[in-house]
Amino acid sequence: MPKHIPDKILKLIEDFKKSSDGLYSPNYNETELRTDYVNPLFAKLGWNINIEQGYSQTHREVINEAMV
């Protein structure tokens, strides 16, 4: 991997790789993937995932969609 990737993101990538077998299970759904990997990645990139900066929900950079 390129050396310019921060360690916190490299760790998330490694955790993803280690868990990849379970990610293809029919019991592992999109919400779990988003919670376990996608949202943490966006947060590590500086996105306002959990309204940590005091913004209202209408100003979130990421909006979770309900499963249909």
C-alpha distances in whole Angstrom, upper triangle without the diagonal:
4,6,9,8,11,11,13,11,9,12,13,10,11,15,15,13,16,19,18,21,23,22,24,27,30,30,27,28,26,28,26,23,23,24,22,18,19,21,19,16,19,21,17,17,21,23,26,26,29,31,30,31,35,35,37,35,36,34,31,28,27,30,30,32,34,34,37
4,6,6,10,11,14,12,10,14,15,13,14,17,17,17,19,22,21,25,26,25,27,30,33,33,30,30,28,29,28,25,25,26,23,20,20,22,20,17,19,20,17,16,20,22,26,26,29,31,30,30,34,34,36,35,36,33,30,27,27,30,30,33,35,35,38
4,6,8,9,12,11,10,13,15,14,15,18,19,18,20,23,23,26,28,27,29,32,35,35,31,32,30,31,29,26,26,26,24,21,21,23,20,17,19,20,17,16,19,22,25,26,29,30,29,29,33,34,36,35,36,33,30,27,28,31,32,34,37,37,40
4,6,9,12,10,10,14,15,14,16,19,19,19,22,24,24,28,29,27,29,32,35,35,31,31,29,30,28,25,24,25,23,20,20,21,19,16,17,18,14,13,16,19,22,23,26,28,26,26,30,30,33,32,33,30,27,24,25,28,29,32,35,36,39
4,7,8,7,7,10,11,11,12,15,16,16,19,20,21,24,25,23,26,29,31,31,28,28,26,26,25,21,21,21,19,16,16,17,15,12,14,15,11,11,14,16,20,20,23,25,24,24,28,28,31,30,31,28,25,22,22,26,26,29,32,32,35
4,6,5,6,9,10,11,13,14,16,17,19,20,21,25,25,24,27,29,32,31,27,28,26,25,24,21,20,20,18,16,16,16,14,11,13,13,9,10,12,15,18,19,21,23,21,22,26,26,29,28,30,27,24,21,22,25,26,29,31,32,35
4,5,5,6,9,10,10,12,14,15,16,18,20,23,24,23,26,28,31,30,26,27,25,25,23,21,20,20,17,15,17,17,13,12,15,14,10,12,14,17,20,20,22,24,22,23,27,28,30,30,31,29,26,23,23,26,26,29,32,32,36
4,6,5,6,9,10,11,13,15,16,17,18,22,22,21,24,26,28,27,24,24,23,22,20,18,17,16,14,12,14,13,10,9,12,11,7,10,12,14,17,16,18,21,19,20,24,25,27,26,28,26,22,20,20,23,23,26,28,29,33
4,5,5,6,9,10,11,12,14,15,16,20,20,19,22,24,26,26,22,22,20,20,18,16,15,15,13,10,11,12,9,7,10,10,7,8,11,14,16,16,18,21,19,21,24,25,27,26,27,25,21,19,18,21,21,24,26,27,30
4,5,5,6,9,10,11,12,14,15,19,20,18,21,24,26,26,22,23,22,22,20,17,17,17,15,12,14,15,12,10,13,14,11,12,15,17,20,19,22,24,23,25,28,29,31,29,31,28,25,23,22,25,24,27,29,29,32
4,5,5,6,9,10,10,12,14,17,18,17,20,22,25,24,21,22,21,21,18,16,17,16,13,11,13,14,11,10,14,14,11,13,16,18,20,19,21,24,22,24,28,28,30,29,31,29,25,23,22,24,24,26,28,28,32
4,5,5,6,9,10,11,12,16,16,14,18,20,22,21,18,18,17,17,15,12,13,12,9,7,10,11,8,7,11,11,9,12,15,16,18,16,18,21,20,23,26,26,28,26,28,26,22,20,19,21,20,23,24,24,28
4,5,5,6,9,10,10,14,15,13,16,19,21,21,18,19,17,18,16,13,14,14,11,9,11,13,11,9,13,14,12,13,17,18,20,19,21,24,23,26,29,29,30,28,30,28,24,22,20,22,22,24,26,25,28
4,5,5,6,9,10,13,14,14,16,19,22,22,18,20,19,20,17,15,16,16,13,11,14,16,13,12,16,17,15,16,20,21,23,21,23,27,26,28,31,32,33,31,33,31,28,25,23,26,24,26,28,27,30
4,5,5,6,9,12,12,11,15,17,20,19,16,17,17,17,14,12,14,14,10,9,12,14,12,12,15,16,14,17,19,20,22,20,21,25,24,27,30,30,31,29,31,30,26,24,22,24,22,24,26,25,28
4,5,5,6,10,10,9,12,14,17,17,13,15,14,15,12,10,12,12,9,7,10,13,11,11,14,16,15,16,19,20,22,19,21,25,24,27,30,30,31,28,30,29,25,23,21,22,20,22,23,22,25
4,5,5,8,10,10,12,14,18,18,15,17,17,18,16,13,15,16,13,11,14,17,15,14,18,19,18,19,22,23,25,23,25,28,28,31,33,33,34,32,34,32,28,26,24,26,24,25,26,25,28
4,6,8,9,10,12,14,18,17,15,17,18,19,16,14,17,17,13,12,16,18,16,16,20,21,19,21,24,25,27,24,26,29,29,32,34,35,36,33,35,34,30,28,26,27,25,27,27,26,29
4,6,6,7,9,11,14,14,11,14,15,16,12,11,14,14,11,11,14,16,15,15,19,20,19,21,24,24,26,23,24,28,28,31,33,33,34,31,33,32,29,27,24,25,23,24,24,23,26
4,5,5,7,9,13,13,11,13,14,16,13,11,14,15,12,11,14,17,16,16,19,21,20,22,25,25,26,24,25,29,29,32,34,34,35,32,33,33,29,27,24,25,23,23,24,22,24
4,5,6,7,11,12,10,13,15,17,14,13,16,17,14,14,17,20,20,20,23,24,24,25,28,28,30,27,28,32,32,35,37,37,37,34,36,35,32,30,27,27,25,25,25,23,25
4,5,5,9,9,7,11,13,14,11,11,14,15,12,13,16,18,18,19,22,23,23,25,28,27,28,25,26,30,30,33,35,35,35,32,34,34,30,28,25,25,22,23,22,20,22
4,6,8,9,6,8,10,12,9,8,11,13,10,11,13,16,16,16,19,21,21,22,25,24,25,22,24,27,28,31,33,32,32,29,31,31,27,25,22,22,19,20,20,17,20
4,6,8,7,9,11,13,12,10,14,16,14,14,16,19,19,19,22,24,24,25,28,27,28,25,27,30,31,34,36,35,35,31,33,33,29,28,24,24,21,21,21,18,20
4,5,5,8,11,13,12,11,15,16,15,16,17,20,21,21,24,25,26,28,30,29,30,26,27,31,32,35,36,36,35,32,34,34,30,29,26,25,22,21,20,17,19
4,6,7,10,13,12,12,15,17,16,17,18,21,22,23,25,26,28,29,31,29,30,26,27,31,32,35,36,36,35,31,33,33,30,29,25,24,21,20,18,15,16
4,6,10,11,10,11,14,15,14,16,18,19,21,22,24,25,27,28,30,28,29,25,25,29,30,34,34,34,33,30,31,32,29,28,24,23,20,19,17,14,16
4,7,8,6,7,11,11,11,12,14,16,17,18,20,22,23,24,26,25,25,22,22,26,27,30,31,31,30,27,29,29,26,25,21,20,17,17,16,13,16
4,6,5,6,9,10,11,12,13,14,16,17,19,20,22,23,25,23,23,20,20,24,26,29,29,29,28,24,26,26,23,22,18,17,14,13,12,10,12
4,5,5,6,9,10,10,10,12,14,15,16,18,20,20,22,20,20,17,18,21,23,26,27,26,25,21,23,23,20,19,15,14,11,10,10,8,11
4,5,5,6,8,10,10,10,13,14,15,16,19,20,21,18,18,14,15,18,20,23,24,23,22,19,20,21,18,17,13,12,9,9,9,8,11
4,5,5,6,8,9,10,12,14,15,16,18,20,21,19,19,15,16,20,21,24,25,25,24,21,23,23,20,19,16,15,12,13,12,11,15
4,5,5,6,7,9,10,11,13,14,16,17,19,17,18,15,16,20,21,24,25,25,25,22,23,23,19,18,15,15,12,13,14,13,16
4,6,6,5,6,8,9,10,12,14,15,16,14,15,11,13,16,18,20,22,21,21,18,20,19,16,14,11,11,9,10,12,12,15
4,6,6,6,7,10,11,11,13,15,16,14,14,11,11,15,16,19,20,20,20,17,20,19,16,15,12,12,10,12,13,13,17
4,7,7,7,9,11,12,13,15,17,16,16,13,14,18,18,21,23,23,23,21,23,22,19,18,15,16,13,15,16,16,20
4,6,5,6,9,10,11,12,14,14,15,12,14,18,18,21,23,23,24,21,23,22,18,16,14,15,14,16,17,17,21
4,6,5,6,9,10,11,13,11,13,10,13,16,17,19,21,21,21,19,20,19,15,13,10,12,11,13,15,16,19
4,5,5,6,9,10,11,9,10,7,9,12,13,16,18,17,18,15,17,16,12,11,8,10,10,13,15,16,20
4,5,5,6,9,10,9,11,8,10,13,13,16,18,19,20,18,20,18,15,13,12,14,13,16,18,19,23
4,5,5,6,9,9,11,10,13,15,15,17,20,20,21,20,21,19,15,13,12,15,14,17,20,21,24
4,5,5,6,5,8,7,11,13,13,14,17,17,18,16,18,15,12,9,9,12,13,16,19,20,23
4,5,5,5,7,6,8,11,10,12,15,15,17,16,17,15,12,10,10,13,14,17,20,22,25
4,5,7,10,10,12,14,13,14,18,18,20,19,21,18,15,13,13,16,17,21,23,25,28
4,6,9,10,13,15,14,14,18,18,20,19,20,17,14,12,12,16,17,21,24,25,28
4,7,9,11,12,11,11,14,14,17,17,18,15,12,10,12,15,17,20,24,26,29
4,6,9,10,10,10,13,12,14,14,14,11,9,6,8,11,14,17,20,22,26
4,6,6,6,7,9,9,11,10,12,9,6,6,7,10,12,16,19,22,25
4,6,7,9,11,11,12,10,12,10,7,7,6,8,9,13,16,18,22
4,5,8,9,9,10,9,12,11,8,9,9,10,10,14,16,19,22
4,5,6,6,7,7,10,8,6,9,10,11,12,16,18,21,24
4,6,8,10,11,13,11,10,11,12,14,15,19,21,24,27
4,6,9,11,13,10,10,11,13,15,17,21,23,26,30
4,7,9,11,10,10,13,14,15,18,21,23,26,29
4,7,8,6,7,10,12,13,16,19,21,25,27
4,5,6,7,11,12,12,14,17,19,23,25
4,5,5,9,10,8,11,13,15,19,21
4,6,9,10,9,12,14,16,20,22
4,6,9,9,13,15,18,22,24
4,5,6,10,13,16,19,22
4,7,10,13,16,19,22
4,7,10,13,16,18
4,6,10,13,15
4,7,9,12
4,6,9
4,6
4
